[in-house]
Amino acid sequence: MTPKQNPTYHAPTVGILGGGQLGQMLIQAGIPYGIQFHVLDPDPEASCQPICAHFQTGSFKDADTVFEFGKNLDVVTIEIEHVSVDGLKRLAQHGVKVYPQPEVVALIQDKSLQKQFYAQHGLPTSDFVLVNDQDDLLSKATFPIVYKSAKDGYDGKGVQVLKHADQLPETSVFPGLLEELVDIDKELAVIVARSSTGESTTFPMVEMVFNPAANLVEELISPPHVSQQIQELGAKLAIQLAEKLEIVGLLAVEFFLNKKSNLLINEAAPRPHNSGHHTIKANAVSQFEQHIRAILGLPLGNTKAFGHAAMLNILGEPTENGPAQYSGVNPLLGIEGAFFHLYGKKQVKPYRKMGHVTLLAHSADELQQKIIQTKNLLKAHA
Ligand code: ADP
C-alpha cells in the first residue's frame, strides 16, 4: 500500500511578470503563505514595488530579461499576458515551474488562435473568419461586423465595430479576425482555477457592466441577473475550457449572453482578472488566494459567496491628470458593507484604474442603492 501523501510545505519564491494592481493583490494574498515575491515591471513606480521582496525594473516582453529574472525562482507566474513566451519557455526548460504554462499564454495572446481553439473543441463562440489584410477583410466582411486584431489588444483596444466598409481606421493592425456582431443582452464572466494536481473549481458567475467611453469594466454584480441554468452552464464551460487547455492557475472566461439566451465564450485571460476583485471581500477564498493555491499545488479553497456583492472600478475622472486625490472617501466608508481598495498609483489619468470599491448587501435592491450612492460619492481626480 502506498502511504498517503502529506508533503512538507516549504514557502517558495514566486516571480510575477507585471507589477500592476493584479500583482499587488496577488502579493497581498500570498503573504500569509510565507511567499517571497519577486516582480518584474518596466515602471519603477508600479503598484507592486513597495510591497514585494525584490523588484526589478525591466521589460517582461524581453526573453533574456524574463529568463534572468526568473531562473533562480521556484515558480513564475503572470499578472498580464503580453509577456515573452520564449522567456517563459526557457524558464520551464530550466526547471522553473511556469504557471500558466507558456503554451497557454501563447494561445491566449493570439485572439485568432483562441477562437480557433473554441471552435475545434466544440465550445460555443460567435461565428468568425480569419483575415490577413485589409483587402481580405473587405472581401469577407458583411456589415455590421466586428474586427479584432489577433495580437496586443486589451481593454477594447484593437476591437472595432464596423457598420460600413469605409469605417475601417487606417490604424487597424493585421492579421486578425472578423466576428459576427453579437446582439448582447449581458456580458458575464466566470473565473475558474485549476491546480497543478488537476483539481478545478469555479467562482460564481458575475455580470459586467462596461464604461462605454473607456471600454473598461465599470461595475460588477454578483450574483448576475440571469437564470440559475445560465450560471451553471457558464461554470461548466469554464471548467471544460480550463481542462482542455490543461491550464494551471486562474482562467477568467468572459461570456456574451445574446438576446436569444445563448451563452457564447468571448475570450479568456489566464490570470487574476478585474471580474474577480470583489472576491477579496465577498467570497470565502479570493481569486488571488486561489491562484496561489493552484500554482503551488495546494488544495483549492471554497469559493462560496457570502451574499450580494458589487465591485466598482475607481477610474480617473475623464479630464484629470496629475497627483491623485480622492473625494468622498469618508461618507463612502460610512456605508455599511462598503470597502475601498486603492492601487497606490501616484498619478491620476483619464479613466486610469486607480482602485476599486466592494459593496456587500443582503438583497439586489439594497446593492443597487449602494451602487448609486457610491457612484455619486467617490471621485479620483488631480
Ligand atoms: P479586449 O480583449 O480588448 O477586452 P474584447 O474581445 O473583450 O476585447 O472586446 C471588448 C468589448 O467589445 C466587449 O466587452 C464587448 O462589449 C465588445 N465586443 C467584442 N466582441 C464583440 C462582438 N463579436 N459583438 C458585439 N460586441 C463585441
Boltz pocket constraint, residues with backbone or C-beta under 6 A from the ligand:
constraints:
  - pocket:
      binder: B
      contacts: [[A, 126], [A, 146], [A, 153], [A, 154], [A, 155], [A, 156], [A, 157], [A, 158], [A, 159], [A, 179], [A, 180], [A, 181], [A, 182], [A, 183], [A, 184], [A, 187], [A, 210], [A, 215], [A, 254], [A, 266], [A, 267]]
      max_distance: 6.0
